Amino acid sequence: MLTNMNRLACWLLWCGVLAAPAFAQEPTVDGFAARTYRSASGAKMPYRLFVPSHYDASRKYPLVLWLHGAGGRGADNLLQISAGNKLGSHAFTNPGVQAKDPVFVLAPQCPLGHYWTFSDAVSAGPQLDLAFEILQAIRKEFNIDSERVYVSGQSMGGAGAWAAITSHPSLFAAAVPLCAYGNTSKMKLLAGIPIWAFQGTADEVVPLERVHATISALRAAGGHPKYTEYPGVGHAVWEKAFLEPDLVPWVLAQRRTSDPE
């Protein structure tokens, strides 16, 4: 027989007052462990971390910072590596890549209503700053090769990738921004960074002319970016870009030569 307290608890649960959590954070998905970062100021950010299966602390490993698009925002610690963000987040984690060159993948999750960049879409915002803090924490926890830290992102995350290399130009060995543009006045900072950008000509979200202006400004500043433009392709350019056979090998072949941050 239920006690009065149990009856009350059941009634509250049925009414939704004591409802179960809206999501259950899966501890590991496709090799990505679920974690939560807490900054010194009290800010929190969920993130996923893919650690190579045979991690050996005596050797150095490359790391890719994956910045999801707007559809990956939330607090479930899953959307940033699933659905439309699966191709990008998993590009470096498949067994074939890991067998040749084991690489870490760090995938932080931006909360709903926020962006990696400020409204100008070209400078790092508070959420991207938190992602940098997570990156630095991972570099202290694991033996990450400071010459092989990369950043990739699509759409909102592509803008984040441009902002990441602009705000920390000496940190990244290469960048892969998709369907996004950068700050044309800051391209001298990026002239020495290997960049492979992707864009669709039929993109109705990101103006093609803004992307063209970014690439032109980078080349005028002395940079030599790779730029792939898909005729007739819309915003979901990641559906083609991450299937490019040369993309992952090209990224992992890049090395920083200057002192890292």
Legacy VTK file of the C-alpha trace (Angstrom):
# vtk DataFile Version 3.0
C-alpha trace
ASCII
DATASET POLYDATA
POINTS 261 float
0.000 0.000 0.000
1.305 3.427 -0.900
2.075 5.817 1.908
0.755 9.359 1.791
4.258 10.569 0.861
4.498 8.066 -2.010
1.039 9.066 -3.252
2.125 12.709 -3.231
5.294 11.911 -5.157
3.371 9.904 -7.758
0.841 12.708 -8.194
3.590 15.320 -8.596
5.420 13.152 -11.120
2.192 12.602 -13.127
1.542 16.339 -13.107
5.076 17.048 -14.313
6.180 18.867 -11.188
8.765 16.166 -10.512
9.232 15.336 -14.155
12.234 13.298 -15.241
15.036 15.159 -17.025
14.237 16.145 -20.605
17.219 14.146 -21.807
19.554 11.467 -20.553
23.148 12.217 -21.416
24.650 9.101 -22.952
28.142 8.580 -21.503
29.724 7.510 -24.814
28.466 7.817 -28.389
30.579 6.540 -31.294
33.650 6.831 -29.098
32.817 10.388 -27.984
32.766 10.601 -24.175
30.323 13.040 -22.573
31.864 15.698 -20.349
30.960 19.071 -18.856
33.369 21.944 -18.418
33.044 24.421 -15.551
35.075 27.611 -15.749
36.575 29.492 -12.820
33.757 32.022 -13.177
31.119 29.308 -12.916
30.157 29.103 -16.587
29.371 25.609 -17.877
29.568 24.014 -21.302
28.860 20.402 -22.263
31.280 18.811 -24.683
32.161 15.532 -26.307
35.704 14.223 -26.512
36.920 11.472 -28.798
40.077 9.902 -27.402
42.027 7.464 -29.623
41.342 3.924 -28.430
44.943 3.069 -27.663
45.970 6.399 -26.182
49.595 6.361 -25.038
50.641 9.278 -22.832
54.236 8.913 -24.005
53.410 10.066 -27.561
51.879 13.240 -28.950
48.518 13.324 -30.690
46.852 15.784 -33.080
43.506 17.316 -32.114
40.598 18.705 -34.121
38.292 21.283 -32.552
34.853 20.760 -34.101
32.468 23.726 -34.031
28.910 22.691 -34.836
26.299 24.630 -36.769
23.185 26.249 -35.313
21.317 22.947 -35.394
23.771 21.517 -32.871
22.971 24.024 -30.140
21.420 22.927 -26.878
22.258 21.196 -23.612
21.819 17.525 -24.518
25.526 17.068 -25.320
24.586 15.109 -28.426
23.307 17.335 -31.226
26.800 18.723 -31.881
27.975 15.282 -33.056
24.757 13.935 -34.598
22.174 14.660 -37.306
23.506 17.410 -39.605
26.693 17.656 -37.552
27.602 13.972 -37.777
29.650 14.086 -40.978
31.887 16.867 -39.718
32.354 15.604 -36.182
33.038 12.042 -37.369
35.292 12.877 -40.310
38.414 12.163 -38.264
37.120 9.346 -36.054
36.484 6.559 -38.532
38.666 3.452 -38.061
40.596 4.014 -41.280
41.776 7.463 -40.206
42.452 6.402 -36.627
44.525 3.410 -37.762
46.858 5.651 -39.770
46.964 8.739 -37.571
45.093 8.585 -34.215
43.562 11.991 -33.579
41.511 13.557 -30.790
38.250 15.338 -31.665
36.849 17.942 -29.278
33.204 18.946 -29.813
31.846 21.587 -27.407
28.154 22.480 -27.490
26.913 26.064 -27.713
23.641 26.709 -25.810
20.373 27.622 -27.496
20.047 31.299 -28.331
23.815 31.815 -28.440
26.486 31.799 -31.141
30.202 31.085 -31.414
30.724 34.631 -32.677
29.292 38.069 -31.975
26.596 39.506 -34.222
29.192 40.587 -36.780
29.850 36.848 -37.298
33.584 37.408 -37.462
34.894 37.884 -33.898
34.975 35.356 -31.057
32.135 35.534 -28.559
31.881 34.238 -24.961
30.852 30.740 -26.050
33.879 30.396 -28.314
36.063 31.679 -25.486
34.687 28.857 -23.325
35.530 26.400 -26.089
39.102 27.718 -26.030
39.228 27.135 -22.280
38.116 23.548 -22.800
40.767 23.107 -25.480
43.482 24.353 -23.151
42.236 22.032 -20.393
42.386 19.058 -22.765
45.922 20.018 -23.774
46.922 19.867 -20.111
45.139 16.572 -19.492
46.423 14.740 -22.558
49.632 14.788 -24.580
48.415 16.913 -27.488
50.847 17.857 -30.238
51.034 21.663 -30.148
52.062 21.663 -33.820
48.935 19.787 -34.876
45.851 21.494 -33.453
43.153 22.063 -36.076
39.711 23.687 -36.226
36.757 22.877 -38.433
33.171 24.086 -38.423
30.086 24.519 -40.556
27.676 27.423 -40.917
27.573 29.043 -37.451
30.578 26.862 -36.668
32.270 27.922 -39.894
32.046 31.523 -38.708
33.446 30.220 -35.423
36.366 28.623 -37.266
37.208 31.923 -38.975
36.946 33.714 -35.617
39.064 31.046 -33.915
42.036 31.465 -36.226
41.630 35.240 -36.218
41.650 35.501 -32.419
44.318 32.789 -31.952
46.352 32.762 -35.186
49.379 31.084 -33.597
47.392 28.196 -32.134
46.012 26.360 -35.144
47.902 24.399 -37.787
44.976 24.474 -40.234
41.328 25.449 -40.509
38.355 24.126 -42.472
35.469 26.640 -42.477
32.335 25.636 -44.348
29.598 27.983 -45.621
30.925 30.967 -43.680
32.951 34.133 -44.078
35.609 35.891 -42.021
36.730 39.384 -41.107
38.314 40.797 -44.267
40.189 43.456 -42.281
42.093 40.787 -40.320
43.347 38.594 -43.154
47.015 39.501 -42.627
46.822 37.540 -39.380
45.787 34.441 -41.323
48.159 34.632 -44.279
50.381 31.867 -42.942
47.615 29.466 -41.876
46.633 26.622 -44.216
42.891 27.023 -44.851
40.503 24.970 -46.947
37.132 26.705 -47.281
33.968 25.289 -48.835
30.905 27.042 -50.200
27.856 26.320 -52.354
26.795 28.779 -55.025
23.101 28.310 -54.187
23.496 29.029 -50.473
20.555 31.185 -49.360
21.846 31.602 -45.799
25.418 32.805 -46.301
25.892 35.401 -49.070
28.262 34.049 -51.693
29.767 37.504 -52.203
30.826 37.645 -48.538
32.688 34.363 -48.928
34.300 35.570 -52.161
35.358 38.776 -50.409
36.939 36.777 -47.575
38.935 34.536 -49.909
40.006 37.485 -52.082
41.136 39.488 -49.051
43.090 36.519 -47.732
44.866 36.044 -51.039
45.590 39.771 -51.267
47.140 39.568 -47.798
49.544 36.881 -48.987
47.567 33.813 -47.978
47.160 30.721 -50.136
43.821 29.199 -49.130
42.284 26.204 -50.837
38.759 27.083 -51.873
36.177 24.634 -53.155
32.918 25.982 -54.526
30.098 23.606 -55.463
27.828 24.900 -58.262
24.142 24.614 -57.475
24.710 23.389 -53.915
22.855 25.132 -51.096
23.752 25.702 -47.477
24.318 22.043 -46.579
27.700 22.042 -48.262
29.021 19.691 -45.581
27.187 16.830 -47.301
29.775 17.058 -50.069
32.810 18.609 -48.376
33.340 15.901 -45.773
33.199 13.247 -48.482
36.171 14.794 -50.278
38.841 12.046 -50.162
41.732 14.491 -49.836
40.294 16.599 -47.014
41.263 14.608 -43.916
44.758 13.671 -45.197
45.361 17.303 -46.131
44.372 18.553 -42.662
46.474 15.997 -40.785
49.505 16.768 -42.955
49.622 20.393 -41.760
52.040 21.461 -39.009
52.581 24.668 -37.069
56.126 25.963 -37.306
55.915 28.914 -34.883
55.591 28.790 -31.110
52.030 27.886 -30.051
49.937 29.843 -27.571
LINES 1 262
261 0 1 2 3 4 5 6 7 8 9 10 11 12 13 14 15 16 17 18 19 20 21 22 23 24 25 26 27 28 29 30 31 32 33 34 35 36 37 38 39 40 41 42 43 44 45 46 47 48 49 50 51 52 53 54 55 56 57 58 59 60 61 62 63 64 65 66 67 68 69 70 71 72 73 74 75 76 77 78 79 80 81 82 83 84 85 86 87 88 89 90 91 92 93 94 95 96 97 98 99 100 101 102 103 104 105 106 107 108 109 110 111 112 113 114 115 116 117 118 119 120 121 122 123 124 125 126 127 128 129 130 131 132 133 134 135 136 137 138 139 140 141 142 143 144 145 146 147 148 149 150 151 152 153 154 155 156 157 158 159 160 161 162 163 164 165 166 167 168 169 170 171 172 173 174 175 176 177 178 179 180 181 182 183 184 185 186 187 188 189 190 191 192 193 194 195 196 197 198 199 200 201 202 203 204 205 206 207 208 209 210 211 212 213 214 215 216 217 218 219 220 221 222 223 224 225 226 227 228 229 230 231 232 233 234 235 236 237 238 239 240 241 242 243 244 245 246 247 248 249 250 251 252 253 254 255 256 257 258 259 260
